[in-house]
Amino acid sequence: MRSFAPGFNLVQVINMISNEQFKILLGLPDIEIERIEFEGKKTVNVFVVSTKDGGYCHCCGKPIDHFHGFGQEIRLRHLPIVGYKVYVVMALPDFLE
């Protein structure tokens, strides 16, 4: 396995840092990490939820903030970290006007 720091692999590093530090490493500010799962030998799935309280209508641009539920779960490929494929998994929140 490739080392993140001398003597450490990604599993050990993730266990040593906080979710807040891992969120910074991913570069995703408006999320909360629910859990991290390893799949096979070189794949990491990071399950997240959005912390945003609203959004904007994609048709008219008006602010919307009434939470309605969650859409279908999506899995997005992120940049690799020390040789591991990283996926961010989330269900996007739906809001009503």
Residue, then its C-alpha position, 0 to 999 in steps of 0.5 A: m500500500r502507498s503511504f500517506a505519511p511514513g508508516f501510515n496507510l489511508v485507513q489509519v489516517i482516516n481513523m486518526i483525523s476528525n470528520e471535520q479534517f476529512k471534510i477539509l481534505l475533500g474540499l466540500p464545505d456544506i456537508e456533514i460526513e455520516r460515515i466512511e466505508f471501504e469497498g474492496k482494497k482501493t475504494v472509499n465511499v464517503f456518505v454525506v448529507s448537505t447542511k444547506d438550509g435552502g437553495y434557489c429555484h432552477c427555473c426562476g432563481k427565487p430562494i426556496d427554503h421549505f424542506h420537502g425530502f430527499g431525492q435519489e442517492i447519487r455517487l460522485r467520483h472525487l479525486p483519488i487520495v493516496g491511490y484510493k478511488v474516492y466516491v462521495v455518496m449523497a441524496l440531495p435535499d428537495f426544497l419547495e418554494 
